[in-house]
Amino acid sequence: SPTETERCIESLIAVFQKYAGQDGKNLTLSKREFLNFMNTELAAFTKNQKDPGVLDRMMKKLDLNSDGQLDFQEFLNLIGGLAQACHDSFMR
């Protein structure tokens, strides 16, 4: 049976594919899919943002190749950054 870490990786892949598949191109997240992901899966983070442009800026910053989409590596950069922020806050 898979380890906890293997299950976490499988979950990340499944969540990415769930949202990336909404517009038929399941290898990337469009801006709409990214917003759906953030507002559903990270709703607490999204609701705590006072600035309405924060998600647009996040998408632009994460979109390293500037193609208007987030591929899986760019998505992992988001997840890694959020995990790092959570870890830092737990360590305080």
C-alpha positions in Angstrom: 0.0 0.0 0.0 1.2 3.5 -0.7 3.0 5.6 2.0 1.6 8.8 3.3 4.0 10.8 1.1 3.0 8.7 -2.0 -0.7 9.4 -1.2 0.1 13.1 -0.9 1.8 13.1 -4.3 -1.1 11.2 -5.9 -3.6 13.7 -4.3 -1.7 16.7 -5.8 -1.7 15.1 -9.2 -5.4 14.3 -8.9 -6.4 17.8 -7.8 -4.3 19.3 -10.7 -6.0 17.1 -13.2 -9.5 17.8 -11.8 -9.1 21.5 -12.3 -6.9 21.4 -15.5 -9.5 19.2 -17.2 -12.3 21.6 -16.9 -11.7 23.3 -20.2 -10.6 20.1 -22.1 -6.9 20.8 -22.0 -5.8 18.7 -19.0 -2.1 19.5 -19.1 -2.5 23.1 -17.9 -4.6 25.3 -15.7 -6.2 28.3 -17.6 -6.8 31.5 -15.6 -10.4 30.4 -15.0 -9.3 27.0 -13.8 -6.7 28.6 -11.5 -9.3 30.8 -10.0 -11.7 27.9 -9.6 -8.9 25.9 -7.9 -8.0 28.8 -5.5 -11.6 29.7 -4.6 -12.4 26.0 -3.9 -9.3 24.3 -2.6 -7.7 27.3 -0.9 -10.8 29.2 0.0 -9.6 30.3 3.4 -6.5 31.8 1.8 -8.5 33.5 -0.9 -11.2 34.9 1.4 -8.5 36.5 3.7 -7.0 38.5 0.8 -8.0 42.2 1.0 -6.7 43.0 -2.5 -8.9 41.8 -5.3 -5.9 41.7 -7.7 -3.8 39.3 -5.7 -4.9 36.1 -7.6 -4.2 37.8 -11.0 -0.7 38.8 -9.8 -0.1 35.3 -8.4 -1.0 33.7 -11.7 1.3 36.1 -13.6 4.2 35.4 -11.2 3.6 31.6 -11.3 3.3 31.6 -15.1 7.1 31.4 -15.7 6.9 30.9 -19.5 4.2 33.6 -19.9 1.8 31.4 -21.9 -1.3 32.4 -19.8 -1.5 28.8 -18.4 0.0 27.0 -15.4 1.6 23.7 -16.2 2.1 21.1 -13.5 5.6 22.4 -12.6 4.3 25.9 -12.2 1.4 24.6 -10.1 3.9 22.8 -7.9 5.7 26.1 -7.4 2.5 27.4 -5.9 2.0 24.4 -3.7 5.7 24.5 -2.6 5.4 28.2 -1.8 2.3 27.8 0.3 3.8 24.8 2.1 6.9 26.8 2.9 4.7 29.7 4.3 2.7 27.3 6.4 5.8 25.6 7.7 7.4 29.0 8.6 4.2 30.1 10.4 4.2 26.8 12.4 7.8 27.3 13.4 7.1 30.7 14.9 
